[in-house]
Amino acid sequence: MADYRAVIKSADMTDDMQQDAIETAVQAIQTETVHKSIAAYLKKEFDKKYGPTWHCVVGKNYGSFVTHESQHFMYFFLDELAILLFKSA
């Protein structure tokens, strides 16, 4: 497993869920090559583990402004790849 440097920029999520998000993102990056597919992988895994409805944005340059359920938001980087993961009703 390759080493990725994770930097959490903003989180409203339990520490365990944050760790799971990082680990799942690493799996996605190792499995998928396209940003859209990485986002889909994360979204589907979190829907399965924590119930719907999760949303995920992956890329190197984007802006965002979202509303999320309490305790269900994380914005982080794995190396230079930005990942926004959040749940909304």
PDB file of N, CA, C and O in Angstrom, chain B, residues numbered from 101:
ATOM      1  N   MET B 101       0.849  -1.185   0.000  1.00  0.00           N
ATOM      2  CA  MET B 101       0.000   0.000   0.000  1.00  0.00           C
ATOM      3  C   MET B 101       0.892   1.245   0.000  1.00  0.00           C
ATOM      4  O   MET B 101       1.768   1.394   0.852  1.00  0.00           O
ATOM      5  N   ALA B 102       0.662   2.106  -0.939  1.00  0.00           N
ATOM      6  CA  ALA B 102       1.439   3.338  -1.041  1.00  0.00           C
ATOM      7  C   ALA B 102       1.097   4.272   0.122  1.00  0.00           C
ATOM      8  O   ALA B 102      -0.011   4.248   0.658  1.00  0.00           O
ATOM      9  N   ASP B 103       2.071   5.084   0.489  1.00  0.00           N
ATOM     10  CA  ASP B 103       1.847   6.058   1.555  1.00  0.00           C
ATOM     11  C   ASP B 103       1.343   7.366   0.961  1.00  0.00           C
ATOM     12  O   ASP B 103       1.911   7.884   0.000  1.00  0.00           O
ATOM     13  N   TYR B 104       0.291   7.882   1.532  1.00  0.00           N
ATOM     14  CA  TYR B 104      -0.274   9.160   1.122  1.00  0.00           C
ATOM     15  C   TYR B 104      -0.277  10.074   2.332  1.00  0.00           C
ATOM     16  O   TYR B 104      -0.569   9.635   3.445  1.00  0.00           O
ATOM     17  N   ARG B 105       0.043  11.328   2.123  1.00  0.00           N
ATOM     18  CA  ARG B 105       0.020  12.296   3.216  1.00  0.00           C
ATOM     19  C   ARG B 105      -1.384  12.876   3.309  1.00  0.00           C
ATOM     20  O   ARG B 105      -1.841  13.560   2.394  1.00  0.00           O
ATOM     21  N   ALA B 106      -2.059  12.604   4.402  1.00  0.00           N
ATOM     22  CA  ALA B 106      -3.418  13.104   4.621  1.00  0.00           C
ATOM     23  C   ALA B 106      -3.359  14.386   5.444  1.00  0.00           C
ATOM     24  O   ALA B 106      -2.709  14.441   6.488  1.00  0.00           O
ATOM     25  N   VAL B 107      -4.049  15.416   4.956  1.00  0.00           N
ATOM     26  CA  VAL B 107      -4.163  16.680   5.680  1.00  0.00           C
ATOM     27  C   VAL B 107      -5.641  17.042   5.753  1.00  0.00           C
ATOM     28  O   VAL B 107      -6.274  17.310   4.732  1.00  0.00           O
ATOM     29  N   ILE B 108      -6.184  17.048   6.962  1.00  0.00           N
ATOM     30  CA  ILE B 108      -7.589  17.391   7.161  1.00  0.00           C
ATOM     31  C   ILE B 108      -7.695  18.908   7.269  1.00  0.00           C
ATOM     32  O   ILE B 108      -7.095  19.517   8.155  1.00  0.00           O
ATOM     33  N   LYS B 109      -8.458  19.511   6.368  1.00  0.00           N
ATOM     34  CA  LYS B 109      -8.639  20.963   6.357  1.00  0.00           C
ATOM     35  C   LYS B 109      -9.822  21.386   7.216  1.00  0.00           C
ATOM     36  O   LYS B 109      -9.774  22.418   7.884  1.00  0.00           O
ATOM     37  N   SER B 110     -10.887  20.582   7.197  1.00  0.00           N
ATOM     38  CA  SER B 110     -12.085  20.883   7.972  1.00  0.00           C
ATOM     39  C   SER B 110     -12.856  19.587   8.171  1.00  0.00           C
ATOM     40  O   SER B 110     -13.000  18.789   7.244  1.00  0.00           O
ATOM     41  N   ALA B 111     -13.350  19.386   9.390  1.00  0.00           N
ATOM     42  CA  ALA B 111     -14.103  18.161   9.649  1.00  0.00           C
ATOM     43  C   ALA B 111     -15.146  18.388  10.733  1.00  0.00           C
ATOM     44  O   ALA B 111     -14.887  19.043  11.742  1.00  0.00           O
ATOM     45  N   ASP B 112     -16.307  17.843  10.508  1.00  0.00           N
ATOM     46  CA  ASP B 112     -17.380  17.750  11.488  1.00  0.00           C
ATOM     47  C   ASP B 112     -17.810  16.290  11.436  1.00  0.00           C
ATOM     48  O   ASP B 112     -18.839  15.942  10.856  1.00  0.00           O
ATOM     49  N   MET B 113     -16.981  15.435  12.069  1.00  0.00           N
ATOM     50  CA  MET B 113     -17.125  13.994  11.929  1.00  0.00           C
ATOM     51  C   MET B 113     -16.321  13.349  13.059  1.00  0.00           C
ATOM     52  O   MET B 113     -15.320  13.915  13.498  1.00  0.00           O
ATOM     53  N   THR B 114     -16.738  12.191  13.529  1.00  0.00           N
ATOM     54  CA  THR B 114     -15.987  11.505  14.580  1.00  0.00           C
ATOM     55  C   THR B 114     -14.591  11.145  14.075  1.00  0.00           C
ATOM     56  O   THR B 114     -14.368  11.024  12.870  1.00  0.00           O
ATOM     57  N   ASP B 115     -13.667  10.978  14.999  1.00  0.00           N
ATOM     58  CA  ASP B 115     -12.303  10.597  14.624  1.00  0.00           C
ATOM     59  C   ASP B 115     -12.273   9.264  13.887  1.00  0.00           C
ATOM     60  O   ASP B 115     -11.529   9.106  12.918  1.00  0.00           O
ATOM     61  N   ASP B 116     -13.079   8.304  14.341  1.00  0.00           N
ATOM     62  CA  ASP B 116     -13.124   6.996  13.676  1.00  0.00           C
ATOM     63  C   ASP B 116     -13.627   7.117  12.244  1.00  0.00           C
ATOM     64  O   ASP B 116     -13.091   6.477  11.340  1.00  0.00           O
ATOM     65  N   MET B 117     -14.648   7.931  12.034  1.00  0.00           N
ATOM     66  CA  MET B 117     -15.190   8.117  10.693  1.00  0.00           C
ATOM     67  C   MET B 117     -14.184   8.862   9.812  1.00  0.00           C
ATOM     68  O   MET B 117     -14.074   8.579   8.619  1.00  0.00           O
ATOM     69  N   GLN B 118     -13.456   9.808  10.393  1.00  0.00           N
ATOM     70  CA  GLN B 118     -12.413  10.508   9.641  1.00  0.00           C
ATOM     71  C   GLN B 118     -11.341   9.528   9.176  1.00  0.00           C
ATOM     72  O   GLN B 118     -10.910   9.575   8.024  1.00  0.00           O
ATOM     73  N   GLN B 119     -10.916   8.649  10.062  1.00  0.00           N
ATOM     74  CA  GLN B 119      -9.910   7.652   9.699  1.00  0.00           C
ATOM     75  C   GLN B 119     -10.443   6.727   8.613  1.00  0.00           C
ATOM     76  O   GLN B 119      -9.716   6.365   7.689  1.00  0.00           O
ATOM     77  N   ASP B 120     -11.699   6.349   8.723  1.00  0.00           N
ATOM     78  CA  ASP B 120     -12.321   5.499   7.708  1.00  0.00           C
ATOM     79  C   ASP B 120     -12.371   6.217   6.359  1.00  0.00           C
ATOM     80  O   ASP B 120     -12.148   5.597   5.320  1.00  0.00           O
ATOM     81  N   ALA B 121     -12.659   7.506   6.371  1.00  0.00           N
ATOM     82  CA  ALA B 121     -12.702   8.281   5.125  1.00  0.00           C
ATOM     83  C   ALA B 121     -11.331   8.295   4.456  1.00  0.00           C
ATOM     84  O   ALA B 121     -11.228   8.126   3.241  1.00  0.00           O
ATOM     85  N   ILE B 122     -10.295   8.494   5.234  1.00  0.00           N
ATOM     86  CA  ILE B 122      -8.937   8.510   4.681  1.00  0.00           C
ATOM     87  C   ILE B 122      -8.576   7.142   4.112  1.00  0.00           C
ATOM     88  O   ILE B 122      -8.064   7.048   2.997  1.00  0.00           O
ATOM     89  N   GLU B 123      -8.842   6.082   4.874  1.00  0.00           N
ATOM     90  CA  GLU B 123      -8.521   4.728   4.411  1.00  0.00           C
ATOM     91  C   GLU B 123      -9.314   4.361   3.162  1.00  0.00           C
ATOM     92  O   GLU B 123      -8.773   3.754   2.238  1.00  0.00           O
ATOM     93  N   THR B 124     -10.587   4.724   3.130  1.00  0.00           N
ATOM     94  CA  THR B 124     -11.425   4.434   1.966  1.00  0.00           C
ATOM     95  C   THR B 124     -10.962   5.239   0.759  1.00  0.00           C
ATOM     96  O   THR B 124     -10.988   4.739  -0.366  1.00  0.00           O
ATOM     97  N   ALA B 125     -10.543   6.473   0.980  1.00  0.00           N
ATOM     98  CA  ALA B 125     -10.034   7.303  -0.120  1.00  0.00           C
ATOM     99  C   ALA B 125      -8.753   6.707  -0.703  1.00  0.00           C
ATOM    100  O   ALA B 125      -8.569   6.702  -1.920  1.00  0.00           O
ATOM    101  N   VAL B 126      -7.877   6.209   0.151  1.00  0.00           N
ATOM    102  CA  VAL B 126      -6.652   5.562  -0.334  1.00  0.00           C
ATOM    103  C   VAL B 126      -7.010   4.347  -1.183  1.00  0.00           C
ATOM    104  O   VAL B 126      -6.438   4.150  -2.255  1.00  0.00           O
ATOM    105  N   GLN B 127      -7.955   3.526  -0.709  1.00  0.00           N
ATOM    106  CA  GLN B 127      -8.403   2.369  -1.496  1.00  0.00           C
ATOM    107  C   GLN B 127      -8.946   2.816  -2.843  1.00  0.00           C
ATOM    108  O   GLN B 127      -8.659   2.197  -3.869  1.00  0.00           O
ATOM    109  N   ALA B 128      -9.728   3.887  -2.843  1.00  0.00           N
ATOM    110  CA  ALA B 128     -10.318   4.391  -4.086  1.00  0.00           C
ATOM    111  C   ALA B 128      -9.237   4.843  -5.062  1.00  0.00           C
ATOM    112  O   ALA B 128      -9.311   4.545  -6.254  1.00  0.00           O
ATOM    113  N   ILE B 129      -8.240   5.555  -4.564  1.00  0.00           N
ATOM    114  CA  ILE B 129      -7.154   6.046  -5.415  1.00  0.00           C
ATOM    115  C   ILE B 129      -6.355   4.884  -5.999  1.00  0.00           C
ATOM    116  O   ILE B 129      -5.899   4.950  -7.140  1.00  0.00           O
ATOM    117  N   GLN B 130      -6.187   3.830  -5.220  1.00  0.00           N
ATOM    118  CA  GLN B 130      -5.437   2.674  -5.697  1.00  0.00           C
ATOM    119  C   GLN B 130      -6.246   1.823  -6.669  1.00  0.00           C
ATOM    120  O   GLN B 130      -5.676   1.065  -7.455  1.00  0.00           O
ATOM    121  N   THR B 131      -7.571   1.944  -6.619  1.00  0.00           N
ATOM    122  CA  THR B 131      -8.456   1.150  -7.471  1.00  0.00           C
ATOM    123  C   THR B 131      -8.854   1.897  -8.733  1.00  0.00           C
ATOM    124  O   THR B 131      -8.929   1.303  -9.808  1.00  0.00           O
ATOM    125  N   GLU B 132      -9.106   3.178  -8.613  1.00  0.00           N
ATOM    126  CA  GLU B 132      -9.636   3.993  -9.715  1.00  0.00           C
ATOM    127  C   GLU B 132      -8.587   4.994 -10.199  1.00  0.00           C
ATOM    128  O   GLU B 132      -7.672   5.359  -9.461  1.00  0.00           O
ATOM    129  N   THR B 133      -8.737   5.434 -11.459  1.00  0.00           N
ATOM    130  CA  THR B 133      -7.770   6.385 -12.016  1.00  0.00           C
ATOM    131  C   THR B 133      -8.385   7.742 -12.341  1.00  0.00           C
ATOM    132  O   THR B 133      -7.663   8.731 -12.464  1.00  0.00           O
ATOM    133  N   VAL B 134      -9.695   7.801 -12.481  1.00  0.00           N
ATOM    134  CA  VAL B 134     -10.390   9.033 -12.846  1.00  0.00           C
ATOM    135  C   VAL B 134     -11.017   9.640 -11.588  1.00  0.00           C
ATOM    136  O   VAL B 134     -11.578   8.915 -10.766  1.00  0.00           O
ATOM    137  N   HIS B 135     -10.925  10.957 -11.434  1.00  0.00           N
ATOM    138  CA  HIS B 135     -11.462  11.621 -10.240  1.00  0.00           C
ATOM    139  C   HIS B 135     -12.933  11.286 -10.009  1.00  0.00           C
ATOM    140  O   HIS B 135     -13.338  11.048  -8.871  1.00  0.00           O
ATOM    141  N   LYS B 136     -13.730  11.263 -11.064  1.00  0.00           N
ATOM    142  CA  LYS B 136     -15.156  10.942 -10.933  1.00  0.00           C
ATOM    143  C   LYS B 136     -15.345   9.540 -10.350  1.00  0.00           C
ATOM    144  O   LYS B 136     -16.234   9.327  -9.526  1.00  0.00           O
ATOM    145  N   SER B 137     -14.526   8.600 -10.768  1.00  0.00           N
ATOM    146  CA  SER B 137     -14.628   7.226 -10.271  1.00  0.00           C
ATOM    147  C   SER B 137     -14.173   7.121  -8.820  1.00  0.00           C
ATOM    148  O   SER B 137     -14.728   6.335  -8.050  1.00  0.00           O
ATOM    149  N   ILE B 138     -13.177   7.901  -8.445  1.00  0.00           N
ATOM    150  CA  ILE B 138     -12.731   7.940  -7.049  1.00  0.00           C
ATOM    151  C   ILE B 138     -13.863   8.472  -6.169  1.00  0.00           C
ATOM    152  O   ILE B 138     -14.138   7.923  -5.102  1.00  0.00           O
ATOM    153  N   ALA B 139     -14.514   9.540  -6.621  1.00  0.00           N
ATOM    154  CA  ALA B 139     -15.642  10.121  -5.880  1.00  0.00           C
ATOM    155  C   ALA B 139     -16.786   9.117  -5.757  1.00  0.00           C
ATOM    156  O   ALA B 139     -17.379   8.978  -4.687  1.00  0.00           O
ATOM    157  N   ALA B 140     -17.093   8.421  -6.843  1.00  0.00           N
ATOM    158  CA  ALA B 140     -18.175   7.429  -6.827  1.00  0.00           C
ATOM    159  C   ALA B 140     -17.856   6.295  -5.854  1.00  0.00           C
ATOM    160  O   ALA B 140     -18.738   5.844  -5.124  1.00  0.00           O
ATOM    161  N   TYR B 141     -16.626   5.839  -5.837  1.00  0.00           N
ATOM    162  CA  TYR B 141     -16.190   4.775  -4.933  1.00  0.00           C
ATOM    163  C   TYR B 141     -16.428   5.192  -3.479  1.00  0.00           C
ATOM    164  O   TYR B 141     -17.032   4.452  -2.702  1.00  0.00           O
ATOM    165  N   LEU B 142     -15.943   6.389  -3.122  1.00  0.00           N
ATOM    166  CA  LEU B 142     -16.118   6.888  -1.756  1.00  0.00           C
ATOM    167  C   LEU B 142     -17.587   7.039  -1.390  1.00  0.00           C
ATOM    168  O   LEU B 142     -18.009   6.616  -0.314  1.00  0.00           O
ATOM    169  N   LYS B 143     -18.357   7.634  -2.273  1.00  0.00           N
ATOM    170  CA  LYS B 143     -19.792   7.848  -2.034  1.00  0.00           C
ATOM    171  C   LYS B 143     -20.507   6.525  -1.776  1.00  0.00           C
ATOM    172  O   LYS B 143     -21.267   6.400  -0.816  1.00  0.00           O
ATOM    173  N   LYS B 144     -20.262   5.546  -2.633  1.00  0.00           N
ATOM    174  CA  LYS B 144     -20.934   4.244  -2.505  1.00  0.00           C
ATOM    175  C   LYS B 144     -20.524   3.513  -1.231  1.00  0.00           C
ATOM    176  O   LYS B 144     -21.363   2.910  -0.562  1.00  0.00           O
ATOM    177  N   GLU B 145     -19.238   3.563  -0.895  1.00  0.00           N
ATOM    178  CA  GLU B 145     -18.775   2.906   0.328  1.00  0.00           C
ATOM    179  C   GLU B 145     -19.391   3.551   1.570  1.00  0.00           C
ATOM    180  O   GLU B 145     -19.809   2.846   2.488  1.00  0.00           O
ATOM    181  N   PHE B 146     -19.450   4.879   1.605  1.00  0.00           N
ATOM    182  CA  PHE B 146     -20.029   5.550   2.766  1.00  0.00           C
ATOM    183  C   PHE B 146     -21.545   5.371   2.816  1.00  0.00           C
ATOM    184  O   PHE B 146     -22.109   5.296   3.907  1.00  0.00           O
ATOM    185  N   ASP B 147     -22.214   5.302   1.678  1.00  0.00           N
ATOM    186  CA  ASP B 147     -23.644   4.974   1.671  1.00  0.00           C
ATOM    187  C   ASP B 147     -23.871   3.603   2.305  1.00  0.00           C
ATOM    188  O   ASP B 147     -24.807   3.427   3.085  1.00  0.00           O
ATOM    189  N   LYS B 148     -23.018   2.633   1.974  1.00  0.00           N
ATOM    190  CA  LYS B 148     -23.151   1.278   2.516  1.00  0.00           C
ATOM    191  C   LYS B 148     -22.856   1.247   4.015  1.00  0.00           C
ATOM    192  O   LYS B 148     -23.594   0.629   4.781  1.00  0.00           O
ATOM    193  N   LYS B 149     -21.785   1.907   4.429  1.00  0.00           N
ATOM    194  CA  LYS B 149     -21.340   1.836   5.827  1.00  0.00           C
ATOM    195  C   LYS B 149     -22.166   2.697   6.776  1.00  0.00           C
ATOM    196  O   LYS B 149     -22.428   2.303   7.912  1.00  0.00           O
ATOM    197  N   TYR B 150     -22.579   3.881   6.300  1.00  0.00           N
ATOM    198  CA  TYR B 150     -23.197   4.864   7.190  1.00  0.00           C
ATOM    199  C   TYR B 150     -24.582   5.316   6.747  1.00  0.00           C
ATOM    200  O   TYR B 150     -25.130   6.265   7.309  1.00  0.00           O
ATOM    201  N   GLY B 151     -25.155   4.652   5.749  1.00  0.00           N
ATOM    202  CA  GLY B 151     -26.489   5.001   5.264  1.00  0.00           C
ATOM    203  C   GLY B 151     -26.453   6.184   4.310  1.00  0.00           C
ATOM    204  O   GLY B 151     -25.557   7.024   4.378  1.00  0.00           O
ATOM    205  N   PRO B 152     -27.444   6.240   3.416  1.00  0.00           N
ATOM    206  CA  PRO B 152     -27.479   7.329   2.426  1.00  0.00           C
ATOM    207  C   PRO B 152     -27.905   8.649   3.089  1.00  0.00           C
ATOM    208  O   PRO B 152     -28.481   8.604   4.176  1.00  0.00           O
ATOM    209  N   THR B 153     -27.664   9.752   2.521  1.00  0.00           N
ATOM    210  CA  THR B 153     -27.156   9.980   1.186  1.00  0.00           C
ATOM    211  C   THR B 153     -25.867  10.787   1.278  1.00  0.00           C
ATOM    212  O   THR B 153     -25.881  11.937   1.718  1.00  0.00           O
ATOM    213  N   TRP B 154     -24.754  10.189   0.864  1.00  0.00           N
ATOM    214  CA  TRP B 154     -23.451  10.834   0.876  1.00  0.00           C
ATOM    215  C   TRP B 154     -23.158  11.443  -0.481  1.00  0.00           C
ATOM    216  O   TRP B 154     -23.654  10.980  -1.508  1.00  0.00           O
ATOM    217  N   HIS B 155     -22.342  12.489  -0.469  1.00  0.00           N
ATOM    218  CA  HIS B 155     -21.894  13.160  -1.692  1.00  0.00           C
ATOM    219  C   HIS B 155     -20.381  13.297  -1.593  1.00  0.00           C
ATOM    220  O   HIS B 155     -19.830  13.448  -0.503  1.00  0.00           O
ATOM    221  N   CYS B 156     -19.713  13.244  -2.748  1.00  0.00           N
ATOM    222  CA  CYS B 156     -18.265  13.340  -2.752  1.00  0.00           C
ATOM    223  C   CYS B 156     -17.791  14.112  -3.977  1.00  0.00           C
ATOM    224  O   CYS B 156     -18.265  13.886  -5.090  1.00  0.00           O
ATOM    225  N   VAL B 157     -16.856  15.019  -3.758  1.00  0.00           N
ATOM    226  CA  VAL B 157     -16.222  15.775  -4.834  1.00  0.00           C
ATOM    227  C   VAL B 157     -14.721  15.542  -4.708  1.00  0.00           C
ATOM    228  O   VAL B 157     -14.153  15.665  -3.622  1.00  0.00           O
ATOM    229  N   VAL B 158     -14.084  15.204  -5.831  1.00  0.00           N
ATOM    230  CA  VAL B 158     -12.650  14.926  -5.843  1.00  0.00           C
ATOM    231  C   VAL B 158     -12.005  15.734  -6.956  1.00  0.00           C
ATOM    232  O   VAL B 158     -12.520  15.773  -8.073  1.00  0.00           O
ATOM    233  N   GLY B 159     -10.893  16.371  -6.663  1.00  0.00           N
ATOM    234  CA  GLY B 159     -10.195  17.126  -7.701  1.00  0.00           C
ATOM    235  C   GLY B 159      -9.013  17.884  -7.140  1.00  0.00           C
ATOM    236  O   GLY B 159      -8.667  17.749  -5.967  1.00  0.00           O
ATOM    237  N   LYS B 160      -8.399  18.681  -7.996  1.00  0.00           N
ATOM    238  CA  LYS B 160      -7.227  19.457  -7.589  1.00  0.00           C
ATOM    239  C   LYS B 160      -7.496  20.950  -7.516  1.00  0.00           C
ATOM    240  O   LYS B 160      -6.690  21.693  -6.955  1.00  0.00           O
ATOM    241  N   ASN B 161      -8.621  21.406  -8.075  1.00  0.00           N
ATOM    242  CA  ASN B 161      -8.902  22.840  -8.074  1.00  0.00           C
ATOM    243  C   ASN B 161     -10.402  23.070  -8.225  1.00  0.00           C
ATOM    244  O   ASN B 161     -10.936  22.980  -9.330  1.00  0.00           O
ATOM    245  N   TYR B 162     -11.076  23.365  -7.128  1.00  0.00           N
ATOM    246  CA  TYR B 162     -12.507  23.645  -7.176  1.00  0.00           C
ATOM    247  C   TYR B 162     -12.923  24.420  -5.933  1.00  0.00           C
ATOM    248  O   TYR B 162     -12.234  24.401  -4.914  1.00  0.00           O
ATOM    249  N   GLY B 163     -14.039  25.087  -6.032  1.00  0.00           N
ATOM    250  CA  GLY B 163     -14.641  25.747  -4.888  1.00  0.00           C
ATOM    251  C   GLY B 163     -15.900  24.997  -4.501  1.00  0.00           C
ATOM    252  O   GLY B 163     -16.462  24.256  -5.307  1.00  0.00           O
ATOM    253  N   SER B 164     -16.339  25.188  -3.278  1.00  0.00           N
ATOM    254  CA  SER B 164     -17.568  24.518  -2.846  1.00  0.00           C
ATOM    255  C   SER B 164     -18.215  25.292  -1.707  1.00  0.00           C
ATOM    256  O   SER B 164     -17.564  26.049  -0.988  1.00  0.00           O
ATOM    257  N   PHE B 165     -19.507  25.077  -1.571  1.00  0.00           N
ATOM    258  CA  PHE B 165     -20.279  25.613  -0.454  1.00  0.00           C
ATOM    259  C   PHE B 165     -21.449  24.669  -0.285  1.00  0.00           C
ATOM    260  O   PHE B 165     -22.341  24.634  -1.132  1.00  0.00           O
ATOM    261  N   VAL B 166     -21.463  23.900   0.799  1.00  0.00           N
ATOM    262  CA  VAL B 166     -22.468  22.851   0.950  1.00  0.00           C
ATOM    263  C   VAL B 166     -23.136  22.924   2.318  1.00  0.00           C
ATOM    264  O   VAL B 166     -22.601  23.503   3.263  1.00  0.00           O
ATOM    265  N   THR B 167     -24.311  22.327   2.394  1.00  0.00           N
ATOM    266  CA  THR B 167     -25.015  22.119   3.648  1.00  0.00           C
ATOM    267  C   THR B 167     -24.958  20.628   3.941  1.00  0.00           C
ATOM    268  O   THR B 167     -25.200  19.809   3.054  1.00  0.00           O
ATOM    269  N   HIS B 168     -24.639  20.272   5.182  1.00  0.00           N
ATOM    270  CA  HIS B 168     -24.475  18.860   5.526  1.00  0.00           C
ATOM    271  C   HIS B 168     -25.154  18.558   6.853  1.00  0.00           C
ATOM    272  O   HIS B 168     -25.439  19.451   7.651  1.00  0.00           O
ATOM    273  N   GLU B 169     -25.402  17.273   7.062  1.00  0.00           N
ATOM    274  CA  GLU B 169     -25.916  16.832   8.352  1.00  0.00           C
ATOM    275  C   GLU B 169     -24.809  16.998   9.399  1.00  0.00           C
ATOM    276  O   GLU B 169     -23.627  16.839   9.097  1.00  0.00           O
ATOM    277  N   SER B 170     -25.205  17.313  10.612  1.00  0.00           N
ATOM    278  CA  SER B 170     -24.252  17.435  11.705  1.00  0.00           C
ATOM    279  C   SER B 170     -23.458  16.134  11.860  1.00  0.00           C
ATOM    280  O   SER B 170     -24.020  15.041  11.774  1.00  0.00           O
ATOM    281  N   GLN B 171     -22.157  16.262  12.089  1.00  0.00           N
ATOM    282  CA  GLN B 171     -21.251  15.126  12.287  1.00  0.00           C
ATOM    283  C   GLN B 171     -21.024  14.284  11.027  1.00  0.00           C
ATOM    284  O   GLN B 171     -20.624  13.124  11.122  1.00  0.00           O
ATOM    285  N   HIS B 172     -21.278  14.861   9.855  1.00  0.00           N
ATOM    286  CA  HIS B 172     -21.142  14.104   8.603  1.00  0.00           C
ATOM    287  C   HIS B 172     -20.502  14.953   7.504  1.00  0.00           C
ATOM    288  O   HIS B 172     -21.056  15.074   6.411  1.00  0.00           O
ATOM    289  N   PHE B 173     -19.340  15.539   7.789  1.00  0.00           N
ATOM    290  CA  PHE B 173     -18.646  16.385   6.813  1.00  0.00           C
ATOM    291  C   PHE B 173     -17.143  16.269   7.007  1.00  0.00           C
ATOM    292  O   PHE B 173     -16.646  16.250   8.133  1.00  0.00           O
ATOM    293  N   MET B 174     -16.428  16.191   5.886  1.00  0.00           N
ATOM    294  CA  MET B 174     -14.969  16.201   5.939  1.00  0.00           C
ATOM    295  C   MET B 174     -14.405  16.730   4.629  1.00  0.00           C
ATOM    296  O   MET B 174     -14.830  16.337   3.543  1.00  0.00           O
ATOM    297  N   TYR B 175     -13.445  17.624   4.758  1.00  0.00           N
ATOM    298  CA  TYR B 175     -12.712  18.154   3.606  1.00  0.00           C
ATOM    299  C   TYR B 175     -11.241  17.923   3.895  1.00  0.00           C
ATOM    300  O   TYR B 175     -10.701  18.443   4.871  1.00  0.00           O
ATOM    301  N   PHE B 176     -10.595  17.140   3.040  1.00  0.00           N
ATOM    302  CA  PHE B 176      -9.205  16.780   3.294  1.00  0.00           C
ATOM    303  C   PHE B 176      -8.433  16.591   1.996  1.00  0.00           C
ATOM    304  O   PHE B 176      -9.007  16.505   0.910  1.00  0.00           O
ATOM    305  N   PHE B 177      -7.133  16.529   2.139  1.00  0.00           N
ATOM    306  CA  PHE B 177      -6.243  16.281   1.013  1.00  0.00           C
ATOM    307  C   PHE B 177      -5.513  14.968   1.235  1.00  0.00           C
ATOM    308  O   PHE B 177      -5.122  14.646   2.357  1.00  0.00           O
ATOM    309  N   LEU B 178      -5.333  14.216   0.168  1.00  0.00           N
ATOM    310  CA  LEU B 178      -4.382  13.115   0.124  1.00  0.00           C
ATOM    311  C   LEU B 178      -3.340  13.548  -0.893  1.00  0.00           C
ATOM    312  O   LEU B 178      -3.612  13.597  -2.093  1.00  0.00           O
ATOM    313  N   ASP B 179      -2.162  13.858  -0.411  1.00  0.00           N
ATOM    314  CA  ASP B 179      -1.133  14.501  -1.232  1.00  0.00           C
ATOM    315  C   ASP B 179      -1.736  15.765  -1.839  1.00  0.00           C
ATOM    316  O   ASP B 179      -2.128  16.662  -1.092  1.00  0.00           O
ATOM    317  N   GLU B 180      -1.824  15.871  -3.164  1.00  0.00           N
ATOM    318  CA  GLU B 180      -2.359  17.086  -3.793  1.00  0.00           C
ATOM    319  C   GLU B 180      -3.829  16.962  -4.199  1.00  0.00           C
ATOM    320  O   GLU B 180      -4.388  17.889  -4.786  1.00  0.00           O
ATOM    321  N   LEU B 181      -4.451  15.836  -3.894  1.00  0.00           N
ATOM    322  CA  LEU B 181      -5.835  15.593  -4.299  1.00  0.00           C
ATOM    323  C   LEU B 181      -6.802  16.004  -3.187  1.00  0.00           C
ATOM    324  O   LEU B 181      -6.751  15.469  -2.079  1.00  0.00           O
ATOM    325  N   ALA B 182      -7.684  16.959  -3.495  1.00  0.00           N
ATOM    326  CA  ALA B 182      -8.674  17.430  -2.522  1.00  0.00           C
ATOM    327  C   ALA B 182      -9.908  16.535  -2.563  1.00  0.00           C
ATOM    328  O   ALA B 182     -10.363  16.135  -3.635  1.00  0.00           O
ATOM    329  N   ILE B 183     -10.443  16.227  -1.381  1.00  0.00           N
ATOM    330  CA  ILE B 183     -11.622  15.367  -1.273  1.00  0.00           C
ATOM    331  C   ILE B 183     -12.613  16.018  -0.314  1.00  0.00           C
ATOM    332  O   ILE B 183     -12.287  16.326   0.832  1.00  0.00           O
ATOM    333  N   LEU B 184     -13.816  16.218  -0.807  1.00  0.00           N
ATOM    334  CA  LEU B 184     -14.919  16.752  -0.015  1.00  0.00           C
ATOM    335  C   LEU B 184     -15.951  15.643   0.104  1.00  0.00           C
ATOM    336  O   LEU B 184     -16.470  15.164  -0.904  1.00  0.00           O
ATOM    337  N   LEU B 185     -16.250  15.233   1.332  1.00  0.00           N
ATOM    338  CA  LEU B 185     -17.179  14.133   1.583  1.00  0.00           C
ATOM    339  C   LEU B 185     -18.191  14.603   2.616  1.00  0.00           C
ATOM    340  O   LEU B 185     -17.819  15.041   3.704  1.00  0.00           O
ATOM    341  N   PHE B 186     -19.479  14.511   2.272  1.00  0.00           N
ATOM    342  CA  PHE B 186     -20.498  14.960   3.218  1.00  0.00           C
ATOM    343  C   PHE B 186     -21.809  14.227   2.982  1.00  0.00           C
ATOM    344  O   PHE B 186     -22.065  13.689   1.904  1.00  0.00           O
ATOM    345  N   LYS B 187     -22.628  14.225   4.024  1.00  0.00           N
ATOM    346  CA  LYS B 187     -23.936  13.575   3.972  1.00  0.00           C
ATOM    347  C   LYS B 187     -25.017  14.638   4.076  1.00  0.00           C
ATOM    348  O   LYS B 187     -24.904  15.581   4.860  1.00  0.00           O
ATOM    349  N   SER B 188     -26.066  14.476   3.278  1.00  0.00           N
ATOM    350  CA  SER B 188     -27.228  15.362   3.377  1.00  0.00           C
ATOM    351  C   SER B 188     -28.489  14.549   3.170  1.00  0.00           C
ATOM    352  O   SER B 188     -28.471  13.495   2.535  1.00  0.00           O
ATOM    353  N   ALA B 189     -29.581  15.054   3.713  1.00  0.00           N
ATOM    354  CA  ALA B 189     -30.853  14.338   3.619  1.00  0.00           C
ATOM    355  C   ALA B 189     -31.491  14.534   2.264  1.00  0.00           C
ATOM    356  O   ALA B 189     -32.570  14.002   2.007  1.00  0.00           O
TER     357      ALA B 189
END
